[in-house]
């Protein structure tokens, strides 16, 4: 049973299992309940247990480790090519076992309870922000229908809602005033709940030592630091920082045919939420008016020969690679990390020279200054 691979098709109550030997030959198939799976994992000799990365997979992976098994989590898109003919739970379990035995297969890192708790905070915050945005848009739309125009932006709406609720000019009917007052109270409640979640994330970032080190990277705050730790942990599942950046989809998508390589836009694979935070953090570095030293100078050089969007992605790629280095080595951030490797590539079309301390071209300057 040493080289046995057990594929499990996860569900809520009924699970299907398929065991295969080192040659891929099916040894047995079983159908068990949730309680039966826990008993089976305890009785089964040490084996490789493969599952699709889905709801509950990280929990079962931790249970496998407790019983000396080696858990393997696979992305569903890598399992699909191994599904033969018709699709059912038994065939899915067999496909999972077969895919896990491939020597070049890539697996999903298993999260700890702490990582999942941090991820849960981020997911709740994203949902609350989504609800708040929808509420703000609805309030603005209702007021616009009654001739009251409010500038775009949540803060402008929150600043003017008290005046709207007072209805001093009598522009709104009494039922609508009551409705707007209720929506205003709901918006205040959402702001308070989001504030509580963000305070918890800030406290978590201060208490976890790897997150505190990550926050020393320019463009990485408590949100990006905690999201990175929740997604990759210690970074041991990646061979190097380039693999982590590729996993996050911060590298060009490649299409090669006939020996002619062609690089397209970024692949946008992996964790879209973490990729978004890294790119937004890079943008904050680019638009910062304070001199952040090496990161700002390096990113401005990329923007000079390309564009600001490519510079933001290039800096996000570099920050992801630096984050992997800090997680793996336990070191603190050093500015010279940003002087090593990485770039956005030169643009084929020459661009106008940029102003010192900005990303804008010189063509907006007077002719006498642009020649200097």
C-alpha positions as CSV (number, residue, x, y, z in Angstrom):
1,X,0.0,0.0,0.0
2,X,3.1,2.2,0.1
3,X,2.6,3.5,-3.5
4,X,-1.2,3.6,-3.3
5,X,-3.0,6.7,-4.5
6,X,-6.6,7.2,-3.2
7,X,-8.8,9.6,-5.2
8,X,-11.8,11.0,-3.3
9,X,-14.7,12.8,-4.9
10,X,-15.8,15.1,-2.2
11,X,-19.4,15.9,-1.3
12,X,-21.5,17.0,1.7
13,X,-22.7,13.6,2.9
14,X,-21.7,10.8,0.5
15,X,-18.1,10.3,-0.8
16,X,-16.8,8.1,-3.6
17,X,-13.3,6.7,-3.4
18,X,-11.0,5.0,-5.9
19,X,-7.6,3.5,-5.0
20,X,-4.9,2.8,-7.6
21,X,-1.4,1.3,-7.4
22,X,1.8,2.8,-8.7
23,X,1.0,1.6,-12.2
24,X,-2.4,3.2,-12.2
25,X,-4.4,0.0,-11.9
26,X,-7.6,0.3,-9.9
27,X,-7.4,-1.7,-6.7
28,X,-10.8,-1.0,-5.2
29,X,-13.8,1.5,-5.2
30,X,-15.9,2.4,-2.3
31,X,-18.8,4.6,-1.3
32,X,-18.9,6.0,2.2
33,X,-20.6,8.5,4.4
34,X,-18.9,11.4,6.2
35,X,-18.5,9.4,9.3
36,X,-17.3,6.4,7.3
37,X,-14.7,8.5,5.5
38,X,-13.2,9.5,8.9
39,X,-13.0,5.9,10.0
40,X,-11.5,4.8,6.7
41,X,-8.8,7.4,6.8
42,X,-7.9,6.2,10.3
43,X,-7.7,2.5,9.3
44,X,-6.1,3.0,5.8
45,X,-2.3,2.5,5.6
46,X,-0.2,5.6,4.8
47,X,-1.1,6.6,1.3
48,X,-1.4,9.5,-1.1
49,X,-4.9,10.9,-0.8
50,X,-5.9,13.2,-3.7
51,X,-9.0,15.5,-3.9
52,X,-10.2,18.4,-6.0
53,X,-9.7,21.8,-4.4
54,X,-13.2,22.7,-3.4
55,X,-15.3,23.4,-0.3
56,X,-14.1,21.3,2.6
57,X,-11.0,20.0,0.8
58,X,-8.5,21.8,3.1
59,X,-10.3,20.3,6.1
60,X,-10.0,16.8,4.8
61,X,-6.4,17.4,3.8
62,X,-5.6,18.3,7.4
63,X,-7.4,15.2,8.5
64,X,-5.3,13.1,6.1
65,X,-2.1,14.6,7.7
66,X,-3.3,13.6,11.1
67,X,-3.5,10.0,10.0
68,X,0.0,10.1,8.3
69,X,-1.4,10.3,4.7
70,X,0.0,12.7,2.1
71,X,-2.8,15.0,0.9
72,X,-2.8,16.3,-2.7
73,X,-5.3,19.0,-3.8
74,X,-5.8,19.4,-7.5
75,X,-7.5,22.1,-9.5
76,X,-10.6,20.9,-11.2
77,X,-9.4,22.0,-14.7
78,X,-6.4,19.6,-14.3
79,X,-8.7,16.7,-13.4
80,X,-11.2,17.2,-16.2
81,X,-9.0,15.8,-19.1
82,X,-8.8,12.5,-17.2
83,X,-12.5,12.0,-17.0
84,X,-13.3,9.2,-19.5
85,X,-16.6,9.0,-21.4
86,X,-19.6,9.7,-19.2
87,X,-19.3,11.6,-15.9
88,X,-20.4,10.4,-12.5
89,X,-18.9,10.3,-9.0
90,X,-17.1,7.0,-9.4
91,X,-15.4,8.1,-12.7
92,X,-14.5,11.4,-11.1
93,X,-12.8,9.7,-8.2
94,X,-10.8,7.5,-10.6
95,X,-9.9,10.6,-12.7
96,X,-8.6,12.3,-9.5
97,X,-6.5,9.3,-8.6
98,X,-5.1,9.1,-12.1
99,X,-4.3,12.9,-12.4
100,X,-2.6,12.9,-9.0
101,X,-0.1,10.3,-10.2
102,X,1.2,12.4,-13.1
103,X,4.8,13.4,-12.4
104,X,4.3,17.0,-13.8
105,X,1.0,17.7,-12.0
106,X,0.8,20.9,-10.0
107,X,-1.0,20.9,-6.7
108,X,-2.9,23.4,-4.5
109,X,-1.2,24.3,-1.2
110,X,-3.0,23.0,1.9
111,X,-4.1,25.9,4.1
112,X,-3.9,25.8,7.9
113,X,-6.8,26.8,10.2
114,X,-5.1,30.2,10.8
115,X,-4.9,30.8,7.0
116,X,-8.5,30.0,6.5
117,X,-9.6,32.3,9.3
118,X,-7.7,35.2,7.7
119,X,-9.2,34.3,4.3
120,X,-12.7,34.3,5.9
121,X,-12.2,37.8,7.1
122,X,-11.2,39.0,3.7
123,X,-14.2,37.3,2.1
124,X,-16.6,38.9,4.6
125,X,-15.0,42.3,4.0
126,X,-15.4,41.9,0.2
127,X,-19.0,41.0,0.6
128,X,-19.7,43.9,2.9
129,X,-18.0,46.3,0.5
130,X,-20.0,44.9,-2.4
131,X,-23.2,45.4,-0.5
132,X,-22.2,49.0,0.5
133,X,-21.4,49.8,-3.1
134,X,-24.8,48.5,-4.2
135,X,-26.6,50.5,-1.5
136,X,-24.8,53.7,-2.4
137,X,-25.7,53.3,-6.1
138,X,-29.3,52.6,-5.1
139,X,-29.5,55.7,-2.9
140,X,-28.0,57.9,-5.6
141,X,-30.4,56.5,-8.2
142,X,-33.5,57.1,-6.0
143,X,-32.5,60.7,-5.3
144,X,-31.7,61.3,-9.0
145,X,-35.3,60.2,-9.9
146,X,-36.5,63.0,-7.7
147,X,-34.2,65.7,-9.1
148,X,-31.4,65.5,-6.5
149,X,-28.0,65.0,-8.0
150,X,-25.1,63.8,-5.9
151,X,-21.5,63.5,-7.1
152,X,-20.1,60.1,-7.7
153,X,-18.3,58.7,-4.7
154,X,-19.4,57.2,-1.4
155,X,-18.0,60.0,0.8
156,X,-20.0,62.7,-1.1
157,X,-23.2,60.7,-0.6
158,X,-22.6,60.2,3.1
159,X,-21.8,63.9,3.5
160,X,-25.1,65.0,1.9
161,X,-27.5,62.4,3.1
162,X,-28.2,64.2,6.5
163,X,-29.3,67.3,4.5
164,X,-31.4,65.2,2.3
165,X,-33.1,63.5,5.2
166,X,-33.9,66.9,6.8
167,X,-35.8,67.7,3.6
168,X,-35.7,71.5,4.4
169,X,-36.7,72.5,0.9
170,X,-39.5,70.0,0.8
171,X,-38.4,68.4,-2.5
172,X,-39.1,64.9,-1.4
173,X,-42.3,63.2,-0.2
174,X,-42.5,62.0,3.3
175,X,-42.5,58.3,2.5
176,X,-39.3,58.7,0.4
177,X,-37.7,60.6,3.3
178,X,-38.4,57.8,5.6
179,X,-37.0,55.3,3.1
180,X,-33.8,57.3,2.6
181,X,-33.4,57.6,6.4
182,X,-33.5,53.8,6.7
183,X,-31.0,53.4,3.9
184,X,-28.7,55.9,5.6
185,X,-28.9,53.9,8.8
186,X,-28.1,50.8,6.9
187,X,-25.1,52.5,5.2
188,X,-23.8,53.5,8.6
189,X,-24.2,50.0,9.9
190,X,-22.2,48.6,7.0
191,X,-19.5,51.1,7.5
192,X,-19.2,50.0,11.2
193,X,-19.1,46.3,10.3
194,X,-16.4,46.9,7.6
195,X,-14.4,48.9,10.2
196,X,-14.6,46.0,12.7
197,X,-13.3,43.5,10.1
198,X,-10.5,45.9,9.0
199,X,-9.4,46.4,12.6
200,X,-9.3,42.6,13.1
201,X,-7.1,42.3,10.0
202,X,-4.8,45.1,11.2
203,X,-4.4,43.4,14.5
204,X,-3.8,40.1,12.8
205,X,-1.1,41.6,10.6
206,X,0.7,43.0,13.7
207,X,0.5,39.7,15.6
208,X,1.7,37.5,12.8
209,X,5.5,38.0,12.3
210,X,5.6,37.1,8.5
211,X,2.8,39.6,7.8
212,X,4.7,42.3,9.7
213,X,7.7,41.7,7.5
214,X,5.7,41.8,4.4
215,X,4.3,45.2,5.3
216,X,7.8,46.6,5.1
217,X,7.6,46.2,1.2
218,X,6.6,49.5,-0.5
219,X,3.0,49.0,-1.8
220,X,2.1,46.2,0.6
221,X,-0.2,47.1,3.5
222,X,-2.1,45.0,6.0
223,X,-4.6,43.8,3.5
224,X,-2.1,42.6,1.0
225,X,0.2,41.1,3.7
226,X,-2.6,39.1,5.4
227,X,-4.0,38.0,2.0
228,X,-0.6,36.8,0.9
229,X,0.0,34.9,4.1
230,X,-3.5,33.3,3.8
231,X,-2.9,32.3,0.2
232,X,0.6,30.9,0.2
233,X,1.6,30.5,3.9
234,X,5.4,30.1,4.1
235,X,5.7,29.9,0.3
236,X,7.3,26.4,0.5
237,X,5.0,25.1,-2.3
238,X,6.8,27.3,-4.9
239,X,10.2,26.6,-6.2
240,X,11.1,30.3,-6.4
241,X,9.5,33.8,-6.6
242,X,9.0,33.6,-10.3
243,X,6.8,30.5,-9.9
244,X,4.7,32.4,-7.3
245,X,4.3,35.4,-9.6
246,X,3.3,33.1,-12.4
247,X,0.8,31.3,-10.1
248,X,-0.8,34.8,-9.4
249,X,-1.1,35.5,-13.1
250,X,1.3,38.4,-13.1
251,X,3.3,37.1,-16.1
252,X,2.6,37.4,-19.9
253,X,0.4,34.7,-21.5
254,X,2.4,32.9,-24.1
255,X,1.2,31.5,-27.4
256,X,3.9,29.7,-29.4
257,X,3.4,28.0,-32.7
258,X,5.9,27.0,-35.4
259,X,8.7,28.0,-33.1
260,X,7.5,31.6,-33.1
261,X,6.8,32.8,-29.5
262,X,4.2,35.5,-28.9
263,X,3.6,37.2,-25.6
264,X,0.2,38.5,-24.8
265,X,-1.3,40.2,-21.8
266,X,-0.9,38.8,-18.3
267,X,-2.4,35.4,-17.8
268,X,-4.7,36.4,-14.9
269,X,-4.5,32.9,-13.3
270,X,-4.5,32.0,-9.7
271,X,-5.9,34.1,-6.9
272,X,-7.6,37.1,-8.5
273,X,-8.2,38.9,-5.2
274,X,-4.5,38.8,-4.2
275,X,-3.5,39.9,-7.7
276,X,-5.8,42.8,-7.4
277,X,-4.4,43.9,-4.1
278,X,-0.8,43.7,-5.4
279,X,-1.6,45.8,-8.5
280,X,-3.5,48.4,-6.5
281,X,-0.5,48.6,-4.0
282,X,1.8,49.1,-6.9
283,X,-0.3,51.9,-8.3
284,X,-0.2,53.6,-4.9
285,X,3.6,53.6,-5.1
286,X,3.5,55.0,-8.6
287,X,1.2,57.9,-7.8
288,X,2.8,58.7,-4.5
289,X,4.3,62.2,-4.4
290,X,6.8,61.3,-1.6
291,X,10.1,59.9,-2.6
292,X,10.0,56.2,-1.8
293,X,13.5,55.7,-3.1
294,X,14.4,52.7,-5.2
295,X,10.9,51.2,-5.9
296,X,9.6,54.5,-7.2
297,X,12.6,55.2,-9.3
298,X,12.6,51.7,-10.8
299,X,8.9,51.8,-11.5
300,X,9.2,55.2,-13.1
301,X,11.8,53.9,-15.5
302,X,9.5,51.1,-16.5
303,X,6.7,53.6,-17.0
304,X,9.0,55.8,-19.1
305,X,9.8,53.2,-21.6
306,X,6.3,51.5,-21.6
307,X,3.2,52.9,-19.8
308,X,1.9,53.3,-16.2
309,X,-0.3,50.2,-16.4
310,X,2.6,47.9,-17.4
311,X,4.7,49.6,-14.7
312,X,2.1,48.8,-12.1
313,X,1.9,45.1,-13.1
314,X,5.7,44.9,-13.3
315,X,6.0,46.3,-9.8
316,X,3.3,44.0,-8.5
317,X,5.2,41.1,-10.1
318,X,8.4,42.2,-8.3
319,X,6.6,42.7,-5.0
320,X,5.2,39.1,-5.3
321,X,8.7,37.7,-5.8
322,X,10.1,39.8,-2.9
323,X,7.2,38.6,-0.7
324,X,8.1,34.9,-1.5
325,X,11.8,35.7,-0.6
326,X,10.8,37.2,2.8
327,X,8.4,34.3,3.6
328,X,10.9,31.6,2.7
329,X,14.1,33.2,4.2
330,X,12.6,34.9,7.3
331,X,14.6,38.0,6.3
332,X,13.5,41.6,6.5
333,X,12.9,43.8,3.5
334,X,16.0,45.5,2.0
335,X,15.7,48.3,-0.6
336,X,18.3,46.5,-2.8
337,X,15.8,43.8,-3.5
338,X,14.1,46.1,-5.9
339,X,17.3,46.7,-7.8
340,X,17.7,43.0,-8.7
341,X,16.1,41.5,-11.9
342,X,12.7,42.1,-13.3
343,X,11.3,44.7,-15.6
344,X,8.5,45.5,-17.9
345,X,10.4,45.2,-21.2
346,X,11.0,48.0,-23.6
347,X,8.2,49.4,-25.8
348,X,8.6,49.2,-29.5
349,X,7.5,52.8,-29.9
350,X,9.7,55.5,-28.4
351,X,7.9,57.7,-25.9
352,X,8.4,61.3,-24.8
353,X,10.7,62.0,-21.9
354,X,8.9,62.0,-18.5
355,X,8.9,64.8,-16.0
356,X,11.0,64.2,-12.8
357,X,8.7,62.9,-10.1
358,X,5.8,62.2,-12.4
359,X,4.6,59.8,-15.1
360,X,3.5,62.4,-17.6
361,X,5.2,63.1,-20.9
362,X,7.0,66.4,-21.5
363,X,4.9,67.4,-24.5
364,X,2.6,69.4,-22.1
365,X,5.5,71.7,-21.1
366,X,6.3,75.0,-22.8
367,X,8.6,74.6,-25.8
368,X,11.5,76.4,-24.0
369,X,11.2,74.0,-21.0
370,X,10.7,70.8,-23.1
371,X,14.0,71.4,-24.9
372,X,16.0,71.8,-21.7
